Amino acid sequence: MTKFASHANQKILTALERLIDIVAKLRSPLGGCPWDLAQTQESLIPYIIEEAYEAVDAIYSQNQAEIAEELGDLLLQVVLQAQIAQENEYFTLEDIAEGISEKLIRRHPHVFGDVEVASEEEVHHNWEKIKQEEKQKTHALLSEKLKTYVRSLPPLMATLKISKQAAKAGFEWENVEGVWDKFQEELKEFQEAIIKGDLQHAETELGDLLFTVVNLGRWYGIDPTVALQGTNNRFIQRLSLMEQKCERPLQEYSLTELEVLWQSAKKQLSIDE
């Protein structure tokens, strides 16, 4: 390690130690912050999710200062969780760091061991194989493993994970035509439930339909979360252009007028791209 690298690492450690001390102070019963003291592992869950999404949004924007700030907010959630766990004698920040370090070494035998790989695909294959061996020690049943996705991930991401794992276990269509047939079946059942006015059944069928759509994306190598995020962004961009052209609030326009404005915005964005 060079002298420069050693100095840089020391600065990082100093900054992390400062953050750890600040969080410990916030959680101190003597002079700490009432809000921070009231938090639990469970109460902080919404903030972890929120900060992760805000970090992703910053990365998409490519505003480097904003990325650094949002990653800091995400790091705070890790340190807070570690502080709470340490207070309850569950684990420490050191345990977290050691655990991920050991995992990285274990899952990269081509870097830290004597395994040879010839491509990125082989790296991915080895990673998944080692990961599967690790999970088998803690999740004897596939259903137990899939429950963790439902508990820990947003529904769309969980669905993709669940469908991938189920497919690996053999619960898979023979070809993509089978997925399309399932899509048509679920769409029909959803429509029938709507026509009957049975909204509870319709909710179930809509869930089945969305599950099938995610599987279609998986078969074609399309991440549904990325696809939907793109659609959300395009919708907002088009709406923004509409509002720029409007001389009065949108709700004062007729549906016909709004459609004209929408198509104009859509065309303009298509030209700009």
CYANA upper distance limits for C-alpha pairs under 8 A (distance plus 0.5 A):
  1 MET  CA      5 ALA  CA      6.76
  1 MET  CA      6 SER  CA      6.99
  2 THR  CA      6 SER  CA      6.68
  3 LYS  CA      7 HIS  CA      6.70
  4 PHE  CA      8 ALA  CA      6.69
  5 ALA  CA      9 ASN  CA      6.63
  6 SER  CA     10 GLN  CA      6.76
  7 HIS  CA     11 LYS  CA      6.87
  8 ALA  CA     12 ILE  CA      6.88
  9 ASN  CA     13 LEU  CA      6.72
 10 GLN  CA     14 THR  CA      6.60
 11 LYS  CA     15 ALA  CA      6.69
 12 ILE  CA     16 LEU  CA      6.68
 13 LEU  CA     17 GLU  CA      6.53
 14 THR  CA     18 ARG  CA      6.71
 15 ALA  CA     19 LEU  CA      6.87
 16 LEU  CA     20 ILE  CA      6.67
 17 GLU  CA     21 ASP  CA      6.63
 18 ARG  CA     22 ILE  CA      6.68
 19 LEU  CA     23 VAL  CA      6.74
 19 LEU  CA     76 LEU  CA      8.44
 20 ILE  CA     24 ALA  CA      6.64
 20 ILE  CA     79 VAL  CA      7.12
 21 ASP  CA     25 LYS  CA      6.64
 22 ILE  CA     26 LEU  CA      6.74
 23 VAL  CA     27 ARG  CA      6.75
 23 VAL  CA     79 VAL  CA      7.78
 23 VAL  CA     80 LEU  CA      7.03
 23 VAL  CA     83 GLN  CA      7.89
 24 ALA  CA     28 SER  CA      6.59
 24 ALA  CA     83 GLN  CA      7.22
 25 LYS  CA     31 GLY  CA      8.15
 25 LYS  CA     32 GLY  CA      6.20
 26 LEU  CA     31 GLY  CA      8.31
 26 LEU  CA     32 GLY  CA      4.91
 26 LEU  CA     33 CYS  CA      5.53
 26 LEU  CA     36 ASP  CA      6.61
 26 LEU  CA     37 LEU  CA      7.68
 27 ARG  CA     32 GLY  CA      5.89
 27 ARG  CA     33 CYS  CA      6.99
 27 ARG  CA     36 ASP  CA      6.28
 27 ARG  CA     37 LEU  CA      5.51
 27 ARG  CA     83 GLN  CA      8.50
 28 SER  CA     32 GLY  CA      5.11
 28 SER  CA     33 CYS  CA      8.11
 28 SER  CA     37 LEU  CA      7.80
 29 PRO  CA     37 LEU  CA      7.84
 32 GLY  CA     36 ASP  CA      8.19
 32 GLY  CA     37 LEU  CA      7.64
 33 CYS  CA     37 LEU  CA      6.60
 34 PRO  CA     38 ALA  CA      6.68
 35 TRP  CA     39 GLN  CA      7.20
 39 GLN  CA     43 SER  CA      6.31
 39 GLN  CA     44 LEU  CA      7.11
 40 THR  CA     44 LEU  CA      6.85
 40 THR  CA     84 ILE  CA      7.41
 41 GLN  CA     45 ILE  CA      7.43
 41 GLN  CA     81 GLN  CA      6.60
 41 GLN  CA     84 ILE  CA      7.48
 41 GLN  CA     85 ALA  CA      8.34
 44 LEU  CA     48 ILE  CA      6.92
 44 LEU  CA     77 GLN  CA      8.18
 45 ILE  CA     49 ILE  CA      6.98
 46 PRO  CA     50 GLU  CA      6.55
 47 TYR  CA     51 GLU  CA      6.38
 47 TYR  CA     77 GLN  CA      8.01
 48 ILE  CA     52 ALA  CA      6.61
 48 ILE  CA     74 LEU  CA      7.25
 48 ILE  CA     77 GLN  CA      6.60
 49 ILE  CA     53 TYR  CA      6.81
 50 GLU  CA     54 GLU  CA      6.69
 51 GLU  CA     55 ALA  CA      6.58
 51 GLU  CA     70 GLU  CA      7.25
 51 GLU  CA     71 LEU  CA      8.46
 51 GLU  CA     73 ASP  CA      6.83
 51 GLU  CA     74 LEU  CA      5.93
 52 ALA  CA     56 VAL  CA      6.82
 52 ALA  CA     74 LEU  CA      6.79
 53 TYR  CA     57 ASP  CA      6.67
 54 GLU  CA     58 ALA  CA      6.67
 54 GLU  CA     70 GLU  CA      6.91
 55 ALA  CA     59 ILE  CA      6.76
 55 ALA  CA     67 ILE  CA      6.61
 55 ALA  CA     70 GLU  CA      5.38
 55 ALA  CA     71 LEU  CA      6.38
 55 ALA  CA     74 LEU  CA      8.04
 56 VAL  CA     60 TYR  CA      6.80
 57 ASP  CA     61 SER  CA      6.81
 58 ALA  CA     62 GLN  CA      6.75
 58 ALA  CA     63 ASN  CA      6.77
 58 ALA  CA     64 GLN  CA      8.30
 58 ALA  CA     66 GLU  CA      6.36
 58 ALA  CA     67 ILE  CA      5.50
 58 ALA  CA     70 GLU  CA      7.66
 59 ILE  CA     63 ASN  CA      7.48
 59 ILE  CA     64 GLN  CA      8.15
 59 ILE  CA     67 ILE  CA      6.29
 62 GLN  CA     67 ILE  CA      7.86
 63 ASN  CA     67 ILE  CA      6.66
 64 GLN  CA     68 ALA  CA      6.70
 65 ALA  CA     69 GLU  CA      6.81
 66 GLU  CA     70 GLU  CA      6.63
 67 ILE  CA     71 LEU  CA      6.55
 68 ALA  CA     72 GLY  CA      6.66
 69 GLU  CA     73 ASP  CA      6.96
 70 GLU  CA     74 LEU  CA      6.78
 71 LEU  CA     75 LEU  CA      6.54
 72 GLY  CA     76 LEU  CA      6.66
 73 ASP  CA     77 GLN  CA      7.18
 74 LEU  CA     78 VAL  CA      7.30
 75 LEU  CA     79 VAL  CA      6.86
 76 LEU  CA     80 LEU  CA      6.48
 77 GLN  CA     81 GLN  CA      6.61
 78 VAL  CA     82 ALA  CA      6.70
 79 VAL  CA     83 GLN  CA      6.58
 79 VAL  CA     93 LEU  CA      7.45
 80 LEU  CA     84 ILE  CA      6.74
 81 GLN  CA     85 ALA  CA      6.61
 82 ALA  CA     86 GLN  CA      6.48
 82 ALA  CA     91 PHE  CA      7.55
 82 ALA  CA     92 THR  CA      5.93
 82 ALA  CA     93 LEU  CA      5.64
 82 ALA  CA     96 ILE  CA      8.43
 83 GLN  CA     87 GLU  CA      6.71
 83 GLN  CA     92 THR  CA      7.55
 83 GLN  CA     93 LEU  CA      7.93
 84 ILE  CA     88 ASN  CA      6.95
 85 ALA  CA     89 GLU  CA      6.52
 85 ALA  CA     90 TYR  CA      5.49
 85 ALA  CA     91 PHE  CA      6.02
 85 ALA  CA     92 THR  CA      6.97
 86 GLN  CA     90 TYR  CA      6.33
 86 GLN  CA     91 PHE  CA      5.87
 86 GLN  CA     92 THR  CA      5.53
 86 GLN  CA     93 LEU  CA      8.39
 91 PHE  CA     95 ASP  CA      6.61
 91 PHE  CA     96 ILE  CA      8.23
 92 THR  CA     96 ILE  CA      7.04
 93 LEU  CA     97 ALA  CA      6.77
 94 GLU  CA     98 GLU  CA      6.50
 95 ASP  CA     99 GLY  CA      6.33
 96 ILE  CA    100 ILE  CA      6.81
 97 ALA  CA    101 SER  CA      6.58
 98 GLU  CA    102 GLU  CA      6.62
 99 GLY  CA    103 LYS  CA      6.72
100 ILE  CA    104 LEU  CA      6.60
101 SER  CA    105 ILE  CA      6.82
102 GLU  CA    106 ARG  CA      6.53
103 LYS  CA    107 ARG  CA      6.51
104 LEU  CA    108 HIS  CA      6.57
105 ILE  CA    109 PRO  CA      7.23
105 ILE  CA    111 VAL  CA      8.37
105 ILE  CA    112 PHE  CA      6.51
106 ARG  CA    112 PHE  CA      8.42
106 ARG  CA    130 ILE  CA      8.43
107 ARG  CA    126 ASN  CA      8.05
107 ARG  CA    127 TRP  CA      6.03
107 ARG  CA    130 ILE  CA      6.76
107 ARG  CA    131 LYS  CA      7.91
108 HIS  CA    112 PHE  CA      6.66
108 HIS  CA    113 GLY  CA      7.99
108 HIS  CA    123 VAL  CA      8.45
108 HIS  CA    127 TRP  CA      7.76
109 PRO  CA    113 GLY  CA      4.81
109 PRO  CA    114 ASP  CA      6.88
109 PRO  CA    115 VAL  CA      5.98
110 HIS  CA    114 ASP  CA      6.48
110 HIS  CA    115 VAL  CA      4.98
110 HIS  CA    116 GLU  CA      5.91
110 HIS  CA    117 VAL  CA      7.01
110 HIS  CA    123 VAL  CA      8.44
111 VAL  CA    115 VAL  CA      8.28
117 VAL  CA    122 GLU  CA      6.41
117 VAL  CA    123 VAL  CA      7.01
118 ALA  CA    122 GLU  CA      7.18
119 SER  CA    123 VAL  CA      7.13
120 GLU  CA    124 HIS  CA      6.80
121 GLU  CA    125 HIS  CA      6.63
122 GLU  CA    126 ASN  CA      6.61
123 VAL  CA    127 TRP  CA      6.61
124 HIS  CA    128 GLU  CA      6.70
125 HIS  CA    129 LYS  CA      6.66
126 ASN  CA    130 ILE  CA      6.61
127 TRP  CA    131 LYS  CA      6.50
128 GLU  CA    132 GLN  CA      6.45
129 LYS  CA    133 GLU  CA      6.81
130 ILE  CA    134 GLU  CA      6.78
131 LYS  CA    135 LYS  CA      6.69
132 GLN  CA    136 GLN  CA      6.65
133 GLU  CA    137 LYS  CA      7.49
134 GLU  CA    138 THR  CA      7.82
135 LYS  CA    139 HIS  CA      6.17
136 GLN  CA    140 ALA  CA      6.17
139 HIS  CA    144 GLU  CA      6.69
139 HIS  CA    145 LYS  CA      6.21
140 ALA  CA    144 GLU  CA      8.01
141 LEU  CA    145 LYS  CA      7.18
142 LEU  CA    146 LEU  CA      6.76
143 SER  CA    147 LYS  CA      6.78
144 GLU  CA    148 THR  CA      7.51
145 LYS  CA    149 TYR  CA      7.87
146 LEU  CA    150 VAL  CA      7.27
146 LEU  CA    162 ILE  CA      6.39
146 LEU  CA    165 GLN  CA      8.39
147 LYS  CA    151 ARG  CA      6.82
148 THR  CA    152 SER  CA      6.47
149 TYR  CA    153 LEU  CA      5.97
149 TYR  CA    158 ALA  CA      5.64
149 TYR  CA    161 LYS  CA      7.58
149 TYR  CA    162 ILE  CA      7.67
150 VAL  CA    154 PRO  CA      8.11
150 VAL  CA    155 PRO  CA      7.38
150 VAL  CA    158 ALA  CA      6.20
153 LEU  CA    157 MET  CA      6.62
153 LEU  CA    158 ALA  CA      5.82
154 PRO  CA    158 ALA  CA      6.51
155 PRO  CA    159 THR  CA      6.52
156 LEU  CA    160 LEU  CA      7.04
156 LEU  CA    214 VAL  CA      8.14
156 LEU  CA    224 PRO  CA      7.66
156 LEU  CA    225 THR  CA      6.85
157 MET  CA    161 LYS  CA      6.83
157 MET  CA    224 PRO  CA      8.41
157 MET  CA    225 THR  CA      7.07
158 ALA  CA    162 ILE  CA      6.50
159 THR  CA    163 SER  CA      6.54
159 THR  CA    211 PHE  CA      7.00
159 THR  CA    214 VAL  CA      7.44
160 LEU  CA    164 LYS  CA      6.65
160 LEU  CA    214 VAL  CA      6.75
160 LEU  CA    215 ASN  CA      7.60
160 LEU  CA    218 ARG  CA      7.66
160 LEU  CA    223 ASP  CA      8.47
160 LEU  CA    224 PRO  CA      8.33
161 LYS  CA    165 GLN  CA      6.75
162 ILE  CA    166 ALA  CA      6.53
163 SER  CA    167 ALA  CA      6.51
163 SER  CA    215 ASN  CA      7.15
164 LYS  CA    168 LYS  CA      6.83
164 LYS  CA    218 ARG  CA      8.28
165 GLN  CA    169 ALA  CA      6.90
166 ALA  CA    170 GLY  CA      7.04
166 ALA  CA    171 PHE  CA      5.69
166 ALA  CA    172 GLU  CA      7.61
167 ALA  CA    171 PHE  CA      5.31
167 ALA  CA    172 GLU  CA      5.26
168 LYS  CA    172 GLU  CA      8.44
173 TRP  CA    178 GLY  CA      6.33
173 TRP  CA    179 VAL  CA      7.14
174 GLU  CA    178 GLY  CA      7.32
175 ASN  CA    179 VAL  CA      7.77
176 VAL  CA    180 TRP  CA      6.94
176 VAL  CA    216 LEU  CA      7.97
176 VAL  CA    219 TRP  CA      7.12
177 GLU  CA    181 ASP  CA      6.72
178 GLY  CA    182 LYS  CA      6.74
179 VAL  CA    183 PHE  CA      6.67
179 VAL  CA    212 THR  CA      7.55
179 VAL  CA    215 ASN  CA      7.75
179 VAL  CA    216 LEU  CA      6.85
180 TRP  CA    184 GLN  CA      6.82
180 TRP  CA    216 LEU  CA      7.87
181 ASP  CA    185 GLU  CA      6.71
182 LYS  CA    186 GLU  CA      6.61
182 LYS  CA    212 THR  CA      7.46
183 PHE  CA    187 LEU  CA      6.53
183 PHE  CA    209 LEU  CA      6.91
183 PHE  CA    212 THR  CA      6.30
183 PHE  CA    213 VAL  CA      7.42
184 GLN  CA    188 LYS  CA      6.66
185 GLU  CA    189 GLU  CA      6.82
186 GLU  CA    190 PHE  CA      6.60
186 GLU  CA    205 GLU  CA      7.02
186 GLU  CA    206 LEU  CA      8.33
186 GLU  CA    208 ASP  CA      6.91
186 GLU  CA    209 LEU  CA      5.69
186 GLU  CA    212 THR  CA      8.38
187 LEU  CA    191 GLN  CA      6.69
187 LEU  CA    205 GLU  CA      8.37
187 LEU  CA    206 LEU  CA      8.42
187 LEU  CA    209 LEU  CA      6.63
188 LYS  CA    192 GLU  CA      6.65
189 GLU  CA    193 ALA  CA      6.74
189 GLU  CA    205 GLU  CA      6.91
190 PHE  CA    194 ILE  CA      6.82
190 PHE  CA    202 ALA  CA      6.01
190 PHE  CA    205 GLU  CA      5.41
190 PHE  CA    206 LEU  CA      6.42
190 PHE  CA    209 LEU  CA      8.06
191 GLN  CA    195 ILE  CA      6.70
191 GLN  CA    202 ALA  CA      8.32
192 GLU  CA    196 LYS  CA      6.74
193 ALA  CA    197 GLY  CA      6.76
193 ALA  CA    198 ASP  CA      5.95
193 ALA  CA    199 LEU  CA      7.46
193 ALA  CA    201 HIS  CA      6.59
193 ALA  CA    202 ALA  CA      5.44
193 ALA  CA    205 GLU  CA      8.20
194 ILE  CA    198 ASP  CA      6.68
194 ILE  CA    199 LEU  CA      7.05
194 ILE  CA    202 ALA  CA      6.36
198 ASP  CA    202 ALA  CA      6.57
199 LEU  CA    203 GLU  CA      6.52
200 GLN  CA    204 THR  CA      7.17
201 HIS  CA    205 GLU  CA      6.77
202 ALA  CA    206 LEU  CA      6.46
203 GLU  CA    207 GLY  CA      6.77
204 THR  CA    208 ASP  CA      6.90
205 GLU  CA    209 LEU  CA      6.59
206 LEU  CA    210 LEU  CA      6.63
207 GLY  CA    211 PHE  CA      6.60
208 ASP  CA    212 THR  CA      6.78
209 LEU  CA    213 VAL  CA      6.78
210 LEU  CA    214 VAL  CA      6.78
211 PHE  CA    215 ASN  CA      6.97
212 THR  CA    216 LEU  CA      6.78
213 VAL  CA    217 GLY  CA      6.88
214 VAL  CA    218 ARG  CA      6.77
214 VAL  CA    224 PRO  CA      6.52
215 ASN  CA    219 TRP  CA      6.73
216 LEU  CA    220 TYR  CA      6.94
217 GLY  CA    221 GLY  CA      6.48
217 GLY  CA    222 ILE  CA      5.13
217 GLY  CA    223 ASP  CA      6.72
217 GLY  CA    224 PRO  CA      6.60
218 ARG  CA    222 ILE  CA      6.24
218 ARG  CA    223 ASP  CA      7.24
218 ARG  CA    224 PRO  CA      8.46
222 ILE  CA    226 VAL  CA      8.49
222 ILE  CA    227 ALA  CA      7.78
223 ASP  CA    227 ALA  CA      6.72
224 PRO  CA    228 LEU  CA      6.48
225 THR  CA    229 GLN  CA      6.56
226 VAL  CA    230 GLY  CA      6.68
227 ALA  CA    231 THR  CA      6.91
228 LEU  CA    232 ASN  CA      6.67
229 GLN  CA    233 ASN  CA      6.74
230 GLY  CA    234 ARG  CA      6.67
231 THR  CA    235 PHE  CA      6.57
232 ASN  CA    236 ILE  CA      6.82
233 ASN  CA    237 GLN  CA      6.66
234 ARG  CA    238 ARG  CA      6.64
235 PHE  CA    239 LEU  CA      6.59
236 ILE  CA    240 SER  CA      6.50
237 GLN  CA    241 LEU  CA      6.89
238 ARG  CA    242 MET  CA      6.77
238 ARG  CA    262 TRP  CA      7.22
238 ARG  CA    265 ALA  CA      5.75
238 ARG  CA    266 LYS  CA      6.53
238 ARG  CA    269 LEU  CA      7.92
239 LEU  CA    243 GLU  CA      6.73
239 LEU  CA    262 TRP  CA      7.83
239 LEU  CA    265 ALA  CA      8.16
240 SER  CA    244 GLN  CA      6.80
241 LEU  CA    245 LYS  CA      7.00
241 LEU  CA    265 ALA  CA      6.23
242 MET  CA    246 CYS  CA      6.73
242 MET  CA    261 LEU  CA      6.27
242 MET  CA    262 TRP  CA      6.97
242 MET  CA    265 ALA  CA      6.69
243 GLU  CA    249 PRO  CA      8.40
243 GLU  CA    250 LEU  CA      7.71
245 LYS  CA    261 LEU  CA      8.50
246 CYS  CA    250 LEU  CA      7.72
248 ARG  CA    252 GLU  CA      7.32
249 PRO  CA    253 TYR  CA      8.04
250 LEU  CA    258 LEU  CA      8.19
253 TYR  CA    257 GLU  CA      6.46
253 TYR  CA    258 LEU  CA      6.76
254 SER  CA    258 LEU  CA      6.66
255 LEU  CA    259 GLU  CA      6.59
256 THR  CA    260 VAL  CA      6.95
257 GLU  CA    261 LEU  CA      6.85
258 LEU  CA    262 TRP  CA      6.49
259 GLU  CA    263 GLN  CA      6.63
260 VAL  CA    264 SER  CA      6.69
261 LEU  CA    265 ALA  CA      6.70
262 TRP  CA    266 LYS  CA      6.59
263 GLN  CA    267 LYS  CA      6.56
264 SER  CA    268 GLN  CA      6.67
265 ALA  CA    269 LEU  CA      6.70
266 LYS  CA    270 SER  CA      6.72
267 LYS  CA    271 ILE  CA      6.78
268 GLN  CA    272 ASP  CA      6.70
269 LEU  CA    273 GLU  CA      6.63
